[in-house]
């Protein structure tokens, strides 16, 4: 057997006994990350990397004094600080491998937090929630969406990928209703993002797990709480979609989100949740209850100064209701309806991207990358691109 290694003596003993430096407090880490830019949208904590922030769609590492690359112990400690004493979140993380919570740094910012397990360790993604409810006009939303404020019933869906601004758009619409109507507004969120104050309306905000166990239960209860407007954070399952339609059919205005890429896919996603035997009935109900499907994509600006929102609007009209109820066919698609429905307030992604390219807001290649049908958009822009290329060739002669 090898002889045991002797412990060093003297100064070496003192060094060995020196305590490890105290970890940087989690609120201090978050504040340091936020200071990197006023345009930070997300914070990332992953073992083996420095903390990262996302700015205009790009990740940037953040060097914080006293903190090197994160260890699994670091991310576990930060996750514990963020979750706190939320037993429901702890149980969900243990059982499902991920959980959602909200977190705030007093006097600074609020965050929507997702903690998840990967390779046996914790990783964390935090969405920064602006302290102020976004203003409708400041977001440069299409004026057509102001008509939502006057609706008395039906379903309005805001769709798009994660990080496309769905929550901000809905918050701006809710705030506009809050200013211009005198209703009871009820929100069901996971977690609560923007904090609305009472203005002309009264607003009650319920958070999943702390105020209610599920969207479906909260939505069912909402039908007995006399709201005029109900915001459901996300239409996640068949039961929630069914109750939302029931609420819309019984005189409530229901606002919600879905993770779909455009308006047409949104309809198919809702219908596809149900068994084939029920889909004809569901199409009929959706066609009668939907009022708007608003889809969003955030596209990097040509000048590098942030991103611009391309917004698609599908509106309930005699034509679109027919296409939703009977299904799309040759020459009878929801995209066709949006292309020819501009006088009724509708717009489609590629038409908006076309405008952005022509006005110099985004560059040509970026626009094609975000287009629904890049081949068609390329053809639509042929009259614009060819003169541009000729001009560039002339400059080099």
C-alpha positions in Angstrom: 0.0 0.0 0.0 1.3 3.4 -0.9 2.3 5.7 2.0 -0.3 8.5 2.7 0.7 11.9 1.4 1.8 14.2 4.2 0.0 17.5 4.6 2.3 20.5 4.0 3.3 22.5 7.0 3.7 26.2 7.9 2.6 28.6 5.2 1.2 25.8 3.1 -1.1 24.8 6.0 -2.5 28.3 6.2 -3.1 28.4 2.4 -4.9 25.0 2.6 -7.1 26.2 5.4 -8.0 29.5 3.7 -11.8 29.5 3.0 -13.0 29.5 -0.5 -14.2 32.9 -1.7 -17.8 33.6 -1.1 -20.0 33.1 -4.3 -21.3 36.3 -5.9 -24.9 36.8 -4.8 -27.4 36.0 -7.5 -29.1 39.5 -7.5 -25.6 41.0 -8.1 -25.0 38.6 -11.0 -28.3 39.5 -12.6 -27.7 43.3 -12.2 -24.2 43.0 -13.7 -25.6 41.1 -16.7 -28.4 43.7 -17.2 -25.8 46.5 -17.2 -24.2 45.1 -20.4 -26.9 46.7 -22.6 -30.4 48.2 -22.3 -31.4 45.7 -25.0 -30.8 42.5 -23.1 -33.7 40.1 -23.7 -32.6 36.9 -22.1 -30.1 35.6 -19.6 -28.4 32.1 -19.8 -26.6 30.1 -17.2 -25.0 26.9 -18.4 -22.2 24.8 -16.8 -18.9 25.3 -18.4 -19.6 28.8 -19.8 -19.6 32.3 -18.4 -23.1 33.8 -17.9 -24.5 34.8 -21.2 -27.0 37.5 -22.3 -28.9 37.7 -25.5 -28.9 41.1 -27.3 -30.8 41.4 -30.6 -30.8 37.7 -31.1 -27.1 37.2 -30.4 -25.4 35.7 -27.3 -22.7 37.5 -25.5 -20.6 36.3 -22.5 -20.5 38.5 -19.5 -17.3 38.6 -17.3 -18.3 39.2 -13.7 -15.6 39.9 -11.0 -15.3 36.9 -8.7 -17.0 34.5 -11.1 -15.3 32.3 -13.8 -16.9 29.7 -16.0 -20.0 28.3 -14.2 -19.8 24.9 -12.5 -22.7 22.6 -12.0 -22.6 23.7 -8.3 -22.9 27.4 -9.4 -26.0 26.8 -11.6 -27.6 24.6 -8.9 -27.1 27.4 -6.4 -28.5 30.1 -8.7 -31.5 27.9 -9.6 -32.1 27.4 -5.8 -32.0 31.1 -5.3 -34.4 31.7 -8.1 -36.9 29.0 -7.1 -36.7 29.9 -3.4 -39.4 28.2 -1.3 -41.7 27.4 -4.2 -42.4 23.8 -3.4 -44.6 23.3 -6.5 -41.7 24.3 -8.7 -39.2 22.1 -6.8 -41.5 19.1 -7.2 -42.1 19.9 -10.9 -38.4 20.1 -11.5 -37.8 16.8 -9.8 -40.6 15.0 -11.6 -40.5 16.6 -15.1 -37.0 17.9 -15.4 -38.0 21.5 -15.8 -40.0 24.2 -14.1 -41.2 27.8 -14.6 -41.1 30.5 -12.0 -41.1 34.3 -11.9 -38.3 36.2 -10.1 -37.7 39.9 -9.3 -34.8 42.0 -8.2 -36.4 44.6 -6.0 -36.2 48.1 -7.6 -34.8 46.7 -10.9 -36.3 44.0 -13.1 -38.6 41.1 -13.2 -37.9 37.8 -15.0 -39.7 34.8 -16.4 -37.5 31.9 -15.4 -37.2 28.3 -16.8 -34.9 25.9 -14.9 -34.2 22.6 -16.6 -31.9 19.6 -16.2 -29.3 18.7 -18.8 -26.5 16.1 -18.5 -27.4 15.7 -14.9 -26.9 19.4 -14.0 -29.1 22.6 -13.9 -29.3 25.1 -16.7 -31.3 28.3 -16.5 -32.9 30.7 -19.1 -34.4 34.0 -17.8 -36.5 36.2 -20.0 -36.3 39.9 -19.0 -39.8 41.4 -18.4 -39.8 45.2 -18.9 -40.9 47.0 -15.7 -43.4 49.1 -17.7 -46.4 47.7 -19.6 -45.5 48.3 -23.3 -47.5 51.1 -25.0 -49.4 50.1 -28.1 -48.1 53.0 -30.2 -44.5 52.6 -29.0 -44.5 49.0 -30.3 -45.5 50.3 -33.8 -48.3 47.7 -33.9 -50.6 47.9 -37.0 -53.6 50.3 -36.3 -56.0 47.4 -37.3 -55.2 45.8 -34.0 -56.8 48.7 -32.1 -60.2 47.3 -33.2 -59.7 44.5 -30.8 -60.5 46.9 -28.0 -64.1 47.2 -29.4 -64.7 43.5 -29.6 -67.3 42.0 -27.2 -66.6 38.3 -27.7 -64.6 35.8 -29.6 -61.0 34.6 -29.7 -57.9 36.6 -30.5 -54.7 34.6 -30.9 -51.2 36.0 -31.0 -48.7 33.5 -32.4 -45.1 33.1 -33.2 -41.9 31.4 -32.0 -40.4 31.9 -28.5 -39.1 35.4 -28.2 -41.1 37.0 -31.0 -42.9 39.5 -28.7 -46.2 37.7 -28.2 -46.5 38.7 -24.5 -45.6 42.3 -25.2 -48.3 42.6 -27.9 -51.0 41.1 -25.7 -49.9 43.3 -22.8 -50.2 46.4 -25.0 -53.7 45.3 -26.1 -54.8 44.6 -22.5 -53.5 48.0 -21.5 -55.4 49.7 -24.3 -58.6 47.9 -23.2 -57.8 49.0 -19.6 -57.7 52.6 -20.7 -60.7 52.7 -23.0 -63.2 50.3 -21.6 -64.7 49.7 -18.1 -64.6 45.9 -17.8 -63.4 43.2 -15.5 -60.3 41.7 -17.0 -58.9 38.3 -15.8 -55.5 37.0 -16.8 -54.2 33.4 -16.3 -50.5 33.2 -16.8 -47.5 31.0 -16.2 -45.9 33.0 -14.7 -47.3 36.5 -14.5 -45.2 38.7 -16.7 -46.4 42.3 -17.0 -48.0 43.7 -13.9 -51.2 45.7 -14.8 -52.7 48.3 -12.6 -56.4 49.2 -12.4 -57.3 52.0 -14.7 -60.8 52.2 -16.1 -61.0 48.4 -15.7 -60.3 46.2 -12.8 -57.6 43.5 -13.6 -57.1 40.3 -11.7 -54.0 38.3 -12.6 -53.8 34.6 -11.6 -50.5 32.7 -11.7 -50.3 29.0 -12.5 -49.4 26.9 -9.4 -49.5 29.7 -6.9 -53.1 30.8 -7.6 -54.4 27.9 -9.7 -53.2 24.3 -10.5 -53.9 24.5 -14.3 -55.0 26.8 -17.2 -58.1 24.6 -17.7 -59.3 24.8 -14.1 -58.7 28.6 -13.9 -60.5 29.1 -17.2 -63.4 27.0 -16.1 -63.6 29.1 -12.9 -63.3 32.3 -14.8 -66.7 31.7 -16.4 -68.2 32.2 -12.9 -66.1 35.3 -12.1 -67.9 37.7 -14.4 -65.0 38.9 -16.6 -65.6 40.5 -20.0 -62.0 39.8 -21.1 -60.0 36.7 -20.3 -56.3 36.4 -21.2 -54.9 32.8 -21.2 -51.1 32.8 -21.3 -51.0 29.8 -23.7 -53.5 27.4 -25.3 -51.5 24.3 -24.3 -53.9 21.4 -24.6 -57.3 20.2 -25.8 -59.1 20.9 -22.6 -57.9 24.6 -22.5 -58.8 25.1 -26.2 -62.3 23.7 -25.6 -63.0 25.8 -22.6 -61.6 28.9 -24.4 -64.0 28.3 -27.3 -66.8 27.8 -24.8 -66.0 31.1 -23.1 -65.9 32.9 -26.5 -69.2 31.4 -27.5 -70.8 32.6 -24.2 -70.0 36.3 -24.6 -66.4 36.6 -23.4 -63.4 38.1 -25.3 -60.6 35.5 -25.0 -57.0 36.5 -25.8 -54.3 33.9 -25.9 -51.0 32.7 -27.6 -49.8 29.7 -29.6 -46.4 28.7 -30.7 -47.1 28.5 -34.5 -45.3 30.1 -37.4 -48.2 31.7 -39.2 -51.9 32.2 -39.3 -52.8 29.2 -41.5 -50.7 26.9 -39.3 -52.5 28.2 -36.2 -55.9 27.0 -37.5 -54.5 23.6 -38.4 -52.8 23.3 -35.0 -56.0 24.0 -33.1 -58.0 21.6 -35.3 -55.3 18.9 -35.1 -55.4 18.7 -31.3 -58.8 17.0 -31.6 -59.7 13.5 -32.9 -60.6 13.1 -36.6 -64.2 12.4 -35.6 -64.5 15.9 -33.9 -62.5 18.0 -36.4 -65.4 19.0 -38.6 -67.3 20.3 -35.6 -64.2 22.1 -34.3 -63.7 23.8 -37.6 -67.2 25.1 -37.5 -66.8 26.4 -33.9 -63.4 28.0 -34.6 -64.7 29.7 -37.8 -67.5 31.3 -35.8 -65.5 32.2 -32.7 -62.1 33.5 -34.0 -61.8 37.3 -34.5 -58.1 37.8 -35.3 -55.0 35.6 -35.6 -51.9 37.8 -35.3 -48.6 36.1 -36.1 -45.2 37.7 -35.4 -41.6 37.4 -36.5 -38.7 39.6 -35.2 -36.2 40.3 -38.0 -32.7 41.9 -37.5 -32.6 45.4 -38.9 -30.1 46.3 -41.6 -28.5 49.0 -39.5 -27.8 46.5 -36.7 -29.9 48.6 -34.3 -32.2 45.8 -32.9 -35.0 44.0 -34.7 -38.2 44.9 -36.4 -41.5 43.0 -36.1 -43.1 41.6 -39.2 -46.8 41.0 -38.4 -49.3 38.9 -40.2 -53.0 39.6 -39.5 -55.8 37.1 -40.3 -59.2 38.7 -39.7 -62.6 37.1 -39.4 -64.5 37.8 -42.6 -67.1 35.9 -44.6 -64.3 34.5 -46.8 -61.9 33.5 -44.1 -64.6 32.0 -42.0 -65.6 29.8 -45.0 -61.9 28.7 -45.5 -61.5 27.9 -41.8 -64.8 25.9 -41.7 -64.4 24.0 -45.0 -60.6 23.7 -45.0 -58.2 25.3 -47.5 -58.2 24.2 -51.2 -56.6 25.2 -54.5 -57.0 29.0 -54.8 -58.9 29.1 -51.6 -56.2 29.5 -48.9 -56.0 31.8 -45.9 -52.9 33.2 -47.4 -54.9 34.1 -50.6 -57.5 35.8 -48.4 -54.8 37.8 -46.5 -53.1 38.9 -49.8 -56.3 40.3 -51.2 -57.7 41.5 -47.8 -55.6 44.5 -47.3 -58.6 46.9 -47.5 -60.1 44.9 -44.6 -57.0 45.3 -42.4 -55.3 42.0 -43.2 -51.6 41.6 -44.1 -49.3 38.7 -44.7 -45.6 38.1 -43.8 -44.0 38.2 -47.2 -45.9 41.4 -48.1 -44.5 43.1 -45.0 -41.0 41.7 -45.5 -41.2 43.0 -49.1 -42.0 46.5 -47.7 -39.1 46.3 -45.2 -36.6 45.3 -47.9 -37.7 48.1 -50.3 -37.5 50.7 -47.6 -34.1 49.6 -46.5 -35.1 48.5 -43.0 -33.8 44.9 -43.5 -31.4 43.6 -46.1 -32.5 41.3 -49.0 -30.9 38.1 -47.8 -32.2 38.4 -44.3 -35.7 39.1 -45.6 -35.6 35.9 -47.7 -34.4 33.9 -44.7 -37.5 35.0 -42.7 -40.0 34.7 -45.6 -42.8 32.2 -45.6 -42.1 31.4 -49.3 -38.7 32.8 -50.2 -39.0 31.7 -53.9 -42.2 33.8 -54.4 -40.8 36.7 -52.5 -37.6 36.6 -54.7 -39.9 36.9 -57.8 -41.9 39.8 -56.2 -38.6 41.7 -55.6 -37.1 41.1 -59.0 -38.1 44.6 -60.1 -36.3 46.0 -57.0 -33.2 43.8 -56.9 -32.2 44.0 -60.6 -31.9 47.8 -60.7 -30.0 47.7 -57.4 -27.5 45.2 -58.9 -27.1 47.3 -62.0 -26.4 50.4 -59.9 -23.7 48.5 -57.9 -22.1 47.3 -61.1 -22.0 50.9 -62.5 -20.2 52.0 -59.3 -17.4 49.5 -59.9 -16.9 50.4 -63.6 
